[in-house]
Every structure is written in C-alpha cells, then in structure tokens.
C-alpha cells in the first residue's frame, strides 16, 4: 500500500467506522482510494456538459476539498485549480497527491468557507460539493463564494435537503425534519453514534433560496428525472415527499454571477 493509500485508509476508517459506525466501511474505503474517478468525475463531467464550459485554463476553487478528489480531477482536465479545506489531515493528503502529480501543493489552503483568502472576482468557477451542511455559517459561506467568483462565472452547490427522510452521511433512513433530540434518540436506538448529528447544519432549499435572492446572481436548482418505477420500502417515503411536497433528497444549485 502506498503512503497516500495508507493515509487515505486511516482518514476514512476514522470517518466511516469510528464516527459514522458504517458496517461496510472497508468497501467504502476501497472506493475512496479511487475517489477521483468514482466520486469526482461523474459529477464534474455532467456539470461541465450542462453549463457548456471548457475548464481548460479556467481558474477554479474547490471549497471543502476533502482529500482532493475534485481538486485532482480538475487539474487532470487542464484547469488551474485551488482548494480550501479546514482539516489539517485532509490538506496533508491533498498536498501529497499534488506533489506526486506535479501540482504546486501551495494551491491547497487550510481554512473555512466563511472567510476565503482570495481577492474579489478571482475564479471562473467555485465548486462546493456536500459542504454547506458542515460549515459554521451557511449565509456567509455562500456570500464569500459569490464574492470570489468572476462576473459571468459559475458556482455549483450540492448538498442534502434536510426536510427529507434520508441522511446521506449515516447512510440510513432518518426523518431529518424532526427535532434534533428526537433524531438523536432514533440513532441511539439503532446503535449508532449520535455525535456527528450535532455537527450538521440542517440546510434546505427554502433556506438557500432566501440567501441567493439577496445576491446579484441567476440561480436555479436542477431536478433529476423520476425513476420509471418507485422502489419498495422506506425509499418510497423519500419519493412520496419529493412528488407531493417538492422536496428533493439532495439539492443541486447552479448559479451564474451577474
């Protein structure tokens, strides 16, 4: 096992097994060792095709860079990419990946989304995937992302809508619209560690709409197509909420700065 694979395995073992208590943590770690292809490529390729932007030579910022899946993949596409990540361990892993691939590791900056260390209108695209549910201040984080985006540039936000029946970190059906103390009680009954629950911002599309309407942007939420048939079990509850209340399990925002 390489030094990076070993660091990644330790990082995600602590996350998947120790924090979230996922029984299939080994399989998830194996997938993370190929995260650029498995996690970054499908979303980024689809986004670039959707907005019809060639990322070559574009300046891009990844907010919440994690262990570098999107940062590395954007560089493979020819982009001039930077990353901001609050975790020192995550930054260390990305810098090691960058050095191996001949990328300047100083492009990875340790810090939060609420105060980005860049001047106004620095980036053609700001990419933020499943991050806003973890920040300290959602509104300030979005304001900062818009601030550092060039006029005519794009922002991409993807995050849960916590009015749904699914929690994607715990990988389980949870009525996230209930009071937090009651969700905690359910987690304890299921034998899961509830500590991670208190790190989450219960963001939803209604909240994001209020924030982006204050800004000089064109914003819309992309809606995936319904499946041909709805599955049985608890997943049907998710689709019932989606169809009857217009609440998606996940909210995908594409924003263009005016």
N, C-alpha and C positions, 0 to 999 in steps of 0.2 A: 504494500500500500504506500502511495506517495505521501509526502509531507502534507500536501494540500488535502488529499483524501482523508488522511488521519485527522487533520484539524476540522474538516467538514463533518466527519463522523462524530467527533466529540461534541461539536457545536449542536448538531441536530439530535444527538442522543439526549443531551440535556433538555432540549426543547420538546421533542416528541414523546420521550419516555418519562422524564422526570417532572416536567412542568404540566404537560397535557395528559399524560397517562395513556397514550395510544398503544394498543396491543400489537399493532402491525408496524411498530417504529422501525424495525430493521428494514422492511421493504421500502418504507418512506425514505430512510437514509440512503439506500441504494439509488433511488430515483434522484435524490438531491445531488449525488455525485455526477449526474449528467443534467444538471439543472438548466444549463444554457439551452439545450435542445428540447428538454421536456417542458420546462416552465416558461422560459422567456420567448423562445422562437414562435410558438403558435400565436401568442397574444400580440407580439410586436409586428409580425408579418401581416396579421389581419388588420391591425391599426394602420400601418403604413399604406396598405392597399386601399383601405376605406377612405383615408384623407388624401390619398394620391400624392404622397410626399416621398421623394427620394432622399434618404437620410445621408447619403454620401456627402461628406464635408459639412454637414449640418452640426451645429453646436447643441448638445443635448444634456439635460440634467436629469439624473435619476434620484428622486427623493426617497429615502428609506431603501438604500441599495442592498441591504441584507448581506448575503455572502457573494454577491456580484453577478448573478445570472444575467440580468438585463444590461448591466454595465459592460460586461464582456461581450455579450451578443451585439450590442450597438456598435462596439468597436469592430467586430468582425464584419459588420455591414459597411464599414468605412466612415462612421460618424466620429465626431470629436466630442467624446462623452466624458462627463464628470459625475461624481456620485457623492451624496451626503448620507451618512449613516451614524446613528447615535451610539451603536455598540462598538466598543473598542475591539472586541474579539472579531466581530464581523468585518470591521475595517482592516484588521490584520490579514484575514483570509483573502479579501479582495486585492489587497496590495501584493500579496504573494502571487495570486493569479496574474495580476497585471505585469509583474516583473518577468514571469515566465513567457508571457506573450509580447514582450517588448513595449508595454504601455507604461507611461510615466505614472508611478504609484502615487505621486502627489496630487493626482486628479481625484483621489478619494479623500474626503474631508470628514472628520468626525464632528457631528453636530446634529441638531434637531431641525425639524421643518419650520419651526416658528421664527427662526432668525437665520436666514440663508446668507452666507458670506460672499455674496456676489452683487455686482452693481445692477442698477435697473436695466431692463431690456438686454440681458446677456445671452439668452438662449432662444433657439428656434423651436424647441420642443421641451416641455417639462413632463416627465413620466413618473407617475406615483401609483403603484400597484399594491393594494391591500395594506395601506399605511395610515390613512386618516383615522381609522378606528383605534390607532395606538398613540396618536400624538396628544400632547397636553392641551392644545388649543386648536380646534378644527378651523375656526374662522381665521385666526392669524396665520395658520399654515397655508390656507388657500390664498389669502391676501399676498403672502410672501411669494408663493409660486407664480401668481399673476404678475407681481412686480418684476420678477427677473425674466419674464417672457417678453420677447420682442413683439412689437406691434405686427399683427398678421401671423404670429406664431401660434402654436397649439399647446394645449395642456391635456393630459389624459389622467383621469382619476378612476380607479376601480376599487370598490370596497363593498362590504356587506350592507344590506338594509336591515337594521335590527328591529324591524316590525314583523319579521318572518319567523318561521318555525325551524330554522336550521342555524347551527353555529359552526362555521367552517373551520375554526381552529381546533375545537374539541372533536370535530368530525361526528357530530351527533345531532339528533333532533331535539331542539330545546325551544320552548315558547319564549323567545327573546323579548317579546312585548310585555312580559310580566315584570313585576317589581324585582329588582336585583336580588333581594333577600330570598325571594321565593325560587328564583333560578338557582341560587346557591344551595338551597335545600334539596332541589332536584339532583344537582350534581353530587352532593354528599350521599343521597340515597342510591345513586348509581355507582358509588365508589370512586368518584373522580375528584381530583384536587380542585377546589373552587378558587384558589388563589389567583389564577390567571384571569378569572372573570372580572376582578376589580382593576385590571389594567386596561380594560376596554372602554372606549367611548362608544355609546350606543347610537352611532350615526344612522341617519335615514335620509331618504331622498327629499323629504319635505324640508328638512333642516338645510341640506345642501342648496336647494332652490333659493331659500331665503338669503343665503350667503352670496351666491353668484349673481342674483338680481341687483345687488348693490354695485356691481363691478361693470366696467366697460368691456364686456365680452359678449360673444354669441355662444350660448351653451345649450346642449341638448343631451338627453340621456338615450342611449341605444338600448333597444328592446330586442332580445333574442326571440326567434320564432318558437311557437309552441311545438312540442313533440307531436307526432302523429297519433300516439296513444298515451294516455296517462298511466303511470305505473301504479301498482297496488301499494298498500302500506302507508306509512307516515308521509311518504313523498307526495301522496295525493293531497295532503293538507297544505303543503307548500304551493301546489298548483291551484288549489281552491282559493287561497289568499291572493295569489297572483292574478287569477282570472276575475275574481269578484271585487277585489279592492285595489287592483292596480299596483300591488306591492311586489317588486321583484326580489328574489333571494339575494341577488347581487346587483348593485347599481354601477353602471359603466358610463362615465361622463366624458364627452369630447367637447372641448372648449377652444374657441378661437378668440384671441385678444384683438380688440378693435384698435 
